[in-house]
Amino acid sequence: MFKHFISLEWKAFLRSASFGTNVAFKIIMGIFAVIIILEFSLLGFFGYNILQEFHLEPLSTVNKFLIYYLVMDLVIRYFLQKMPVMNIRPFLSLPIKRDTVVHFSLGKTVISFFNIIHAFFFIPFTIALFTHGFGFQAVLWLLGITALIYSNNFINILLNNKNSVFYPMLAIVVSLGLAQYYKIFDVTNYTQPFFQGMYSTYYLFLIPLLLAIVTYYFSFDYFKKNLNLDTGLAKKSDEAKTENLTWLNQFGTLGTFLKNDIKLLKRNKRSRTTVIMSFLFIFYGLLFYTKSIEAYNNPAMQVFAGIFVTGGFLFTFGQFIPSWDSSYYQLMMSQNIQYREYISSKWWLMVIGTAISTIIASFYWVFFGWEIYLLIVVGAIYNIGVNSHLVMLGGAFVKTPIDLTMANKAFGDKQAFNFKTVIMLIPKLLVPMGLYALGYYLFSPNIGYLFVALAGVIGFAFRNMVFTKIEKVYKTEKYETIAAYKQKN
């Protein structure tokens, strides 16, 4: 039966309306994966010697920071790892055991890149331990680490589908992080002996193995219970609440589209995630402007932070235009709706989000001075004048439907953004970084500010011409987009 499921998955990939895009995307992702694998492998092989050069005991040092590694792995998984996706409903009327369907779907996550990548660091590091006189217990340590990685995998599945798991986990992680920062409680004093014990004893590695089995059981049990048309896979039906927002009526059709988007952001969990993410992006600049990381202390990276601080909402929400409207996109296209009005409403929403982020980020002026805040302001100008157009243009080609009506999202994708959106950030960031570096090194920092801001002003001045071009692209891609939104898998 598993062989049959794999065959169906392969056919779904080949017959998808976005097959060409999928192939190109997977090739690009394959290149990135090879680069990451090489970096992890080199770090694994030479990490032992590097730590010794800093007069640190390698295994003890890795075990000390392993708790942070696992927490970061879980955070990255939560935001980037896709949940197991299958077109489940047709199987429920066939003589196929539900256990088989659930086991196969969970099994897909076992071979996920997010699990395999860790082997390219820990296996070479374990080999390095062997070559430096560590005993066979290093294999037990490796088994324990592997089990913890897979425990993260199944915990993430529960986090993405059960708020009762997510919020307690979030509270625990934040509390421990704050306690560590303010030197109230150092969790590594307790976690390091445990991780070290997976090497020095013959039994502690069994605890992570047991944890992996337990988390798999709970994930399996949760999805099996929700694998019903009238519960976990049912359409969500809530009590309707009216919200007029009459003050937007003065803007005509543009106001109508803005009403829909504002209601979407307020009422839907996934879209609200973009608002939360955009708020968190504001504090991203602290990594750069506190000068705590030496690699970030250069002009290009400073403007990179400015773009990110003010562009959180633009990147997280804007990357899925028009996918937010995929459930009723066909209906919209059958109405007498001007694409210009539709595009303008999305643009104004991103402009408002960027402006609000810039105002909130004014605390950078208080703590770091006007030069730093000026970087953030010119980043906002560039986001409004250039990146907002690039985001909308990219939306015409990223034909990923978003189902906002699933109740518990059983086996569904509820990520706020994915790798496609991350890759599409590259051209939006390299140009302003290059402009600022050019002005900074050839003339002065003020000229660097001017170059970036001028690019944004020019983009804003020619927005009508740009909108016309974008409108043509959307019309050209209209029918392919509709076909892609009809895809159920």
N, C-alpha and C positions, 0 to 999 in steps of 0.2 A: 504493500500500500504506500509506503514511503517513496518507492520508486515512481509510483503513479503520481504522487503529489509533486515530486521534483519535475516530472515531465510537464505537468500542468503549469508550474511556475515558469518553466522555460518557454512554453508556448505563449503565456501571458506577456512575457518580456518581448518575444519576437513579433507578436501581433499587436502590440501597443501602438496607439496613434503617434506616440512620441518616441518610437523605436530609434530613429536617427539621433535624436537628442540624447537618449539613454546611452547609446554606444559611445558617442563623443564624450559625454560626461564621464563614463566609466574609464575611458582611456586616460583622460586628464587625472581622474582620481587615482588610477593605477600608477601614474608617474609620481604623484604626491606620496602615495603609499610606499613606493620603492625608496624615495628619499628619506621618509620617516624610519623605515626599516633599517636602512644603512646607518642612520644616526643612532638609533637605539642599539644596534649591534656593536658599533664602535664604542659607544659609551659602556656597554656591558663588558667588552673585552679589555678596554683600557681603564675602566673606572677604578679597578683595584689599585693599579699603579698610581693613578692620579691622586687618590685619597692618601696613599702612603707618602707621596711627595709633600702633602700638607700635614704630615705627621699625625694622621688619623687612622685608627684601626678600621679597615674597610667594612667588615661585616657588622660590627657594632654601630658604625655611623649610618649604614644603610638601614639597619633596624630602628635606629632612633627616629629617622625621618620617614619611615615606611607608613606611619599612620597618616601623614600629610599626603603622601603619594596616593594612598587608597581613597582618601576623601576627595582629592582633586579628580581622580579617575571617576568617582561617582558623580561629581558635579558635571564633568564633561559629558558623561553618558546621558545624564538627565536632559541636557540641552541639545545634544547632537545625535545620540543613538536612536535609530528608528526602532519602533516596536514591531514584533512579528506581525506581518500583514498577510492575510489570505482572504480570498473571496469565499467566506465561510458559509453563507446562507444556502447555496445550492447543495452543500454536502449534508445539511441537516435532514433533508428528505430522502437521503440515500442510505442503504444499509452499511454505513461506516461508523465504527465506534467513535464516540466523542473523545475517548481517551487517546485514540490514534491521532485525531486532528490536533488536539492540544499538545501532545508530545512532539509532533512534527513542527508545529509553530514555535514552541519553546526551543526545540532543537536547532532551529534556524539561527537563534541568537547565540548559540554555543560556538558556532564557527564565525561569529562576527569579527570584523577587523578590530573592534574595541577589545576583544579578548586575545586574539592572536598576537597583536603588536607587542604585548608585554613579554611574550616568550623570547623576543629578539633582544631583550635586555637581560632578563633573569637567567636564561640558559647560558649565554656567554659568561655572565658574572659567576654562575655556579661552576663553570669550567675553570675560570680563573681561581676560584677558591680551591679546587682540586689541585691545580698546578702549584699552589703556594702552601700545600701541606695540610689543608683541611680534609677531614675524614669523610666517609660515606654519608655522615649525617647531613651533609650539604644537600643531598638528594631529598631527604625528609623536609628540610627547610624549603626547598624548591616546590615540593608537593603542597606544603602548607600555603605558600604564597599563591600558587596556582588556584588552590581552593578558595582563597580570599578574593581573587580576581573574579572567579565565577560567582561567588556570593554577591559581589557588587552587581554582576550582570542581572541576577534574579531579584535583588533588592530594587534595582532601577526599574524593573518591570512593574513591581508593586508600587513604587513611588509615582510612576506615570499613570497609574490607574486607581490608586486608593489614596484619597486625601488623608485618611486616618493614619496612614504610614508616612506620608510626605511631611506633614506639619510637625509631628513629634521628632522626626529625624532632623528637620531643619532647625528646630529649637535646640536640640542637643548639640549639633555641629556649631551653631552660632555661639551658644553658651561656652562651649569648650574653647572656641577660638578667642573670645573676649577674655576669658580667664587666663589663657596663655599669654595674650598680648599685655594685659595689665599685671602679669606675674602673680596672679592669685592662685592659680592651679596649673601645673605643668603635666599635661596628660601623657607626655612622652616618658615620664618617670615610671609610668605603669605599663605603657604599651611596649617599650623597648625590651624589658625583661621577658615579656611574653614572646615577642618575635625572636629574641635571642634563644629562648627556651625551645623553639622549634628546631634549632640546630643542636643545642647542648643536651637535649633529652630525646628519648625514643618514643614519646607519647603525645607531646603537646601539639604536634602537627595534625593529630586526629581531630582536634577541636575545629579548625577551619574546614576539614573535610565534612564533619558533621553539620557545620553551619551551611555549607554549600548544599547538602542534601535537604536540610530543613527549608532553606529559602526556595529551592526548586519545588518542594512539596507544596508550600503555601502559594507559589505562583501558579502551579498546576491546579490546585484546588480552587483558587479564585477564578481562573479562566473557565474551568469546567463548569462551575456553578453559574457563570454568566453566559454560557454558550447556548442561549435560548433566544428564539425570535421575539418572545414577549418580555424579555428582561434585558440581558446584557447587550443584545444586538438590536434592541428596539429603538425606534426613533424617540428622541426626547420630546415630551409634551409638557410644557409648563403653562401656568396661568398667564394669560396675556396681560400686559400692562401698557397702557397708553402713555405716550410722552410726546407732546405736540412740538415743542421747540419752535414756536410760532415766530420768534424773532428772526429766524432764518428765511422766512417767506419772502422777505424783501429782495432776496438774491435770485428769485425765480427758480429755474431748473437746477442751477448750481446749488442753491440752498436745499433743494430736495435731496440731492446726492449727499450733501454734507450731513443732513439729518440722519440718513441711513448709516453713514459711517460712524457718527457719534453714538448712535444707539447700539451699533455693533460692538464698539469699544467698551460700552458700559455693561452690556448684557451677556456677552459671550466670554467664557473662561479663556479660550485660546487667544482671542484678540486682546483681552485684558493683560495677558502675559507680555505682549509687546510693549504696553505702557510701563509695566514693572521693569522690563529689560531696559527700556530707554532711560528710566530713572537711574538704574544701576550704572549705565554707561557714563553718566555724569561724573561718577567718582573714579572712572578709569584713568583720568589724568593724574591722580595721586601717585600712580606708579612711575610717572615720568617727571613730574614737577617737584617731587620731594628729593630727587637725585639719589634715590636709594638703590637704583639699578644702573650701573655704569654704562651699559650698552645703550641706554635710552638718553644719555647726555650728549646729544648731537642735534643740530638744527632740524634735520629732516624728520627725526622722530618726535620732536616737539610739536611740529604742525600736524603730524600723524595723530597725536593725542588730541589736538584741538578739533580735528575732523570727527573723531570718535566721540568726544565729550558732548558735542551738540548734535550729532547725527544718529543717535541711538534709535529714535522713533522712525526716522527716515529709512534706516537700513532694515530694521526688524519688521515694520509694517509695510513699508514701500516695496520691499522685494516681492511681496505676494499680491501686487496689483496686476491683473484684476482677479486673482484667485480667490480673494475674500468673497467675491460675488459669484463664484462658480456655480452655486446651487440654483441660481435664478438667472444666469448669464444668457441662456437661450431666450428666456422671456424678455429680457432687456433688449436683446438684439432684434426682436420682432416688433419693438415699439418705435415710435418716431422720436428717437433720442439722438441728439448730436454728440458725437464722440468728443468734440471739443469741450462741451460742458462736463462730461464725465471725467475727462483727463484733468480739467481745471479744478474740479472739486477735490480730487486726490492730491493735486499739487498744493492747493491751499491748506489742506489738512496737514501735509508734511511741513509746510512753511510754519504753520502755527506751532506744531510740535517742536520744530527746531528753535523757534523764538522763545518758547517756554523753557526749553533746556538751557538756552543761553542766559536767560534771566536767573534761573536757579543756580547756574554755575558761577554767578558773580562772587561767590565766597572765595573763589580763587584769587580775586583782586585783593581781598582782605588779607589772605594768608601768604600769597606769593608775589604780589605787586602787579602793577598795571601792565608790565610787559607780557606776563604770562596770560593775563586775561585778554590782552589784545590778540594773542595767538588764538584763543578760543573764539573771539569775535570774528576774526578773519576766516577761521574755519567754518563758522556759521554762515558767513556770507557766501563762501564757496559752496557749501551744502545747498543753500537756497538757489544759487544761480546756476550751478553745474550739476551737482550730484542728484538733485531732485529730478532733473531731466533724464539723467542716465538711469536712475532707478525705474522711472516710468517706461523708458525705452526697453530696458531689460525685462520688464514685466510682460511685454508682448511675446517674448520667446520662452519664458519659464511657465509652461502650461501644466502646473500642478494643482489639481482641484483640491479644495479644502472642504471637508464635510464638517459643518458646525452643528449638526443635529444629532450626533450619536450620544447616547445616554452615558454609558460608562467607557466608551471607546474601546471595547473589548477587541483586542488584536488590531487596533487602529493606530494611526500615526497622529500623535497630538503634540509634536514638537513645534515650537514657535519659529524655528528656522532650521535649515539643514545645510549640508555641505555646499550645495549649489549657491546659496546666498553668500556663504563665506568666500567662495571662489570669485564671485562677481564683485566683491569688495575691492579686489586688487586694482583694476583700472581707476576706481574712484579715489584711491588713496595715493597712488604713485605720482600722479600729475601734480597735486598740490605740494607734495613733499619735494618734488623736483623744482617747482617754481620757487618755493621758499629758499631751498638750498642755493639755487642759482643767484637770487638776489642777495642772500646772506654772504656768500663767499666772494661774489664779484663786486658788490657795493657795500651794503650795510644791512643790519637786521630790519631796519625800517623799510628798505627797498624790498626785502623779502616779504614783509607784511603787505606792501603795496601790490606786488605781483600776484599774490594769492587772492587778495580782495578784488583786484582789477579783473581777474578771471571770473570771479563770481558776479561782479557788476555787469560785465559784458554778457554773460549768460543770461542774467535777468533782463537786460535791455533787449535781447533778441529772443525772448521767450515765446512771443507770438509766432515767429518763424519756426522755432524749434517745435512748438506745439503742432504746427501744421505738418511737419515731417513725422512726428510721433503719431499723429492721427492717421496718416497714410499707412504707416507700419501696422497699426492696430487693425485697420480695415483689410490690409493684405493678409494678416494672420487670423482674421475673424473666424473663418470656417474651420481652420485647423484647431483653433482654440476651443471652439464649441465641440468638435469631435473628441479632443483630449479630455474635456470636462465630462464627457459621457462615459469615459473609462471607469470601471468599477474596481479595478485592481491596479 
